[in-house]
Amino acid sequence: MTQVQGFPYSIAGLDPAAGLRRMEGDVELYTALLRDFAATERDAARTIADALAHGDRAGATRRAHTVKGLAGTFGAVRLQPAAQALEAALRDDAAAGTVGELLASFEAALASLVDALEAGLPPEEAPEADSSTIDRALLKQVCAELASLMGNWDVSARRLLDDHAPLLRAAFPDDFTQIHSALRDFDFENAAARLASACARTDAPLGH
């Protein structure tokens, strides 16, 4: 839980110096990605368990691999080896008992890190915006373009979302983070569904 210059938060199980090296010292980006990780990967152990219960060992392996990679990038010194061991056991078709033990260790390490991140990081400061200042015509145009790109699994959707982040965050304060996270993980179907749901609750529904 060593603090490093520019990152004043002590997070159990995290080596921020290692993580910041991979972020070229960008504390703001590092902090944002840690928040994103806590939001998107908190249920990874349950997702893996469900995949195994349905005989989808390949899907379980992919999810363990994803968490291993993220944990390594962020300097999650306890979670990374737990995820690596679980991924290796899944890839090697280890016995169910072995996988179960490793999954339990993975789940404990993941829960510990997510809890520490949520307790140790300050809440994200969302810009306040008066809904009356939102350019509704532009919002409708951007949403239509985003929906089209997501429907074609076009990675340009990520750039378009970033380019119009202030507008979309103000218009969809309850959905923007989830849409952004889904696109980050190349989950275009989930991103598109969340966008459509967000638009339906505004005066800029898709297709109208």
N, C-alpha and C positions, 0 to 999 in steps of 0.2 A: 504494500500500500504506500509506496514511496511517491511523494509528490515531485513533479518536475516543473521546471520553469515554464510558465505560460499555461500550465494545466493544473489548477489549484485544487483538484478533487482527488480524494483518496478512495480508490475503488478496490475492494478485496478481490484478489485473483487477477488483477490487471497490471500489466507493465506498460504504463503510458509512454515511457521513453522509447520502447521498441515500436509501439504503435505510431507514435509521432514521426519516427524516422521514416516509416513507410508512407506517411502523409506529407513528407517534406516539411514538417514542422507546422502544418496548418492546424492549429488548435480548434478553430471554429468547425472545420470540416470533420476533424476527428470526433469532436463532441457530438456533432449532428449524426454521424454514422453510428456512434455508440447508442444514441437514442433510437435510431432506426432499427438497429440490431435487436434491442430489447423488445421493440414493438412487433417485429416480424418473425423472430425466432423463438419467442418464449414458449411456443407450443410444439417445437421441433421434436421433442422426445415423444410426445403423444402421437404426432404425425407418423413418426417412424414405427411406433408400436402398432398403430392402426394399419400401416402398410404391411407389416409382417403378419398381422392377423388375417389379412386378405391375400396372403401369399405373394405380395409384391416386394420381393427381396431387393430387386433392382431399384425400385423407388426409394426404399429405406436407405439403401447404400448411397444414392445420390443426395439425399437430404443430409446424411451424416457427413458426406464429403463437403457439401456447401457450408455447414457449420464449422467443420474443421478449417476450411480455407478462411472464413471470416474471423474465426478465433485466432488463427495465426497472424492475420493482417492486423488485428487490433491489439495483439499482445496479451491475449487471454491465456495466461500461463497454466491454469488448471483445466480449463475447458478444452483447449487444443489437444493435449495428449489423450483426454478421455474420448473426444470425437475421433481422433486418429485410430485409437484402439478399436472402437466400435466399427468404424468403416472397414478396417482390416479384417475383423472377424466376419463381417457380412460378405466381403469380397471373397474370403476364403471358405465360405460355406461352413463356418464353425457350428458346433452343436447348439441347439436351442438354449440349453442351460448356460453355456458360455456367453452367448449373445445377450441373454436376459440379464446376466450379472453386469456385463459391460454397459448395457442400456441403462440400468439402474444408476451406475456410476456417472454416466453421461447426463442423465436427467438431474441428478443431484448437483453436478458441477454447473449445468446450464441454469438451473433455478437459483443457485447461489449467486451467479454472476448477474443475472437479470435483476434480482432483488437488490444487489449492491449498486447496480447502475441506476435503478429507479430511486434508491435512497440517496445516492451520492451526487447525482447530477442535478443541476437546477432545472426547473421546468422550462420548456422552450418558450421564448417570447414571441408570440404571434403578433404581427402588426395589426393594430386596430384600424378598422375601416368602416366608414359609414356606407351601408348598402346603397344609399342614394348616389354615391360617387362612382359606383361600378358602371363601366361602359357596357351596357347590356348587349348592344349590337356586336361589339368586339368579342364579348364573352360567348355569344352564340356562334360566331364565326370560328373562334379558337376551339370550342368544344366539338364542332362539326369536323374540323380538321384533325383533331386528336382522335376522334372516334374512327375516322377513316384510316388513319395511320395504324391505330391499334388493331383494327380489323384485318389489316394486311401484315400484322406482325412486323411493322417497320420501326427500326430503332430510332428513326428520326423523331418519333413521338417523345422520346426522352428530352431531346433538345428543345422541341416546341414547348413542352411542359415547363422546362427551366426558363425559357425566354419569357413566358407569361406567368411565372410563379406568383408575383404579387397580385395580379388580377384573380387567378384561380384560387389562391389561398383566401383572399377576401370574400370571394363568391361562395366557396365551399370550405369553410373553416373546419367542419367536422369530417371532411372526406379527403382533403388535399394530401395529408401525410400518407394515408393508405394508398391512394392512387400513385403517389411518388414511389412508395416502397415497392408496390407491385411492378412498376416499370423498371425499377432498379434490378429486380430479380427476373426481368424478362417474362413476367407473368402477364401477358397481354390480355388474356381472357378476363382475369380478375380485375385488371386496371380498367378495361372497357366496361365491365359490369358496374364497378363503383362509379365510374364517370356518368354512366347512364342514370344510375340511381340519384346521384347528386344533381344532375341536370333536371331530373323529373321533379325535384323539390324546389326548383327555381322557376322563373318565368322564361327560361331558355331551354326547354326540353329538346332532346335530339329528335330530328326528323320533323320538326315543325318550323 
